[in-house]
Amino acid sequence: MIVAGIGSRSGVGMAEVIAAVEAAVDTHGLAMTELSALATTAFKRNEEAIFAAGRELNLLVVAVEDEALLAVSSRILTHSELSLSLAGTQSVSESAALAAAGEDARLLGPRIVVGPVTCAIAISGGRP
């Protein structure tokens, strides 16, 4: 399973979300078709652009609850004080990707920042 975790400022557009996903996928040498899902925090349930991007990319969007984000907090790679104060995790995109990808998931690298959107890729299932 390969999950793209999404973090964003409020009011972003679908094109901005997709641009961040594409940048992260390209950075890690993946194809968009390899993605299994998008993930974000439950805090972002009302951020329509993330869900519109999921529909456009034909991917399920998983809204990860706070407890699951906290459970993976020791495995994230970047630390944002702003994210911590607003969402309770030091990286929404990294935490959401890890939590949605499952217990054995790992990040392919730190989050990618494209304007007001961050995207991190997590992979599970033993793939190198």
C-alpha positions in Angstrom: 0.0 0.0 0.0 1.3 3.5 -0.9 -0.4 6.4 0.7 0.1 10.1 0.0 -0.5 12.1 3.2 -1.8 15.7 2.7 -1.5 18.7 5.0 -2.6 22.2 3.9 -3.5 25.7 4.9 -7.3 26.3 4.9 -8.9 27.3 1.6 -6.4 25.6 -0.8 -7.6 24.6 -4.3 -7.8 21.1 -5.7 -5.0 21.9 -8.3 -2.7 22.9 -5.4 -3.3 19.5 -3.7 -2.8 17.6 -6.9 0.5 19.5 -7.6 1.8 18.6 -4.2 0.9 14.9 -4.7 2.5 14.9 -8.1 5.7 16.5 -6.8 6.0 14.0 -4.0 5.3 11.0 -6.3 7.9 12.4 -8.8 10.5 13.0 -6.0 10.3 9.3 -5.0 10.3 7.9 -8.5 6.7 6.6 -8.3 3.8 6.7 -10.8 0.5 8.3 -9.7 -1.1 4.9 -10.6 0.9 3.3 -7.7 -0.9 5.3 -5.1 -3.5 3.4 -3.0 -5.1 6.4 -1.2 -4.8 9.9 0.0 -4.8 10.6 3.8 -5.2 13.7 6.0 -6.2 14.4 9.5 -9.8 14.3 10.7 -9.3 18.0 11.4 -9.3 18.6 7.6 -12.6 16.8 7.0 -14.1 20.0 5.7 -11.2 20.9 3.4 -13.1 20.2 0.1 -10.0 20.5 -2.1 -8.4 17.4 -0.5 -11.5 15.3 -1.2 -12.0 16.8 -4.7 -8.3 15.8 -5.4 -9.2 12.3 -4.3 -12.1 12.2 -6.7 -10.1 13.6 -9.5 -7.3 11.0 -8.9 -9.8 8.2 -8.3 -8.4 7.6 -4.8 -10.0 7.1 -1.5 -9.4 9.8 1.0 -8.8 8.6 4.6 -9.5 11.1 7.4 -7.2 9.8 10.2 -8.3 10.4 13.8 -6.0 12.2 16.3 -5.2 9.0 18.3 -3.8 7.3 15.2 -1.7 10.4 14.3 -0.3 10.4 17.8 0.5 6.7 17.6 3.0 7.3 14.7 4.4 10.6 16.0 7.8 9.1 16.9 8.2 8.0 13.2 7.8 11.3 11.5 10.7 13.1 9.9 9.9 16.8 10.0 8.6 19.0 12.8 6.4 22.0 12.4 5.5 24.0 15.5 2.6 25.5 13.6 1.3 22.1 12.7 1.7 20.9 16.3 -0.3 23.9 17.6 -3.1 23.7 15.0 -3.4 19.9 14.5 -1.7 18.2 17.4 0.9 16.6 15.3 4.3 17.9 14.1 3.5 16.9 10.5 0.0 16.3 9.3 1.1 14.9 6.0 3.7 12.5 7.4 1.5 11.3 10.3 -1.6 10.8 8.1 0.4 8.9 5.5 2.0 6.6 8.1 -1.2 6.0 10.0 -3.3 5.2 6.9 -0.6 2.9 5.4 -0.6 0.6 8.4 1.6 -0.7 11.2 4.6 -1.6 9.1 4.5 1.6 7.1 7.5 3.8 6.6 8.0 7.2 5.0 9.9 7.4 1.7 11.3 10.7 2.9 10.3 14.0 4.5 7.2 15.8 3.4 7.3 17.9 0.2 6.1 21.4 0.4 4.4 22.9 -2.7 3.0 26.3 -1.8 0.3 25.9 0.9 0.2 22.1 0.7 2.5 19.4 2.1 2.6 15.8 0.9 4.4 12.8 2.3 4.5 9.3 0.9 4.3 6.2 3.1 4.6 2.7 2.0 3.7 -0.6 3.6 3.9 -4.3 2.7 7.6 -4.8 2.7 8.3 -3.0 -0.6 11.9 -1.5 -0.6 
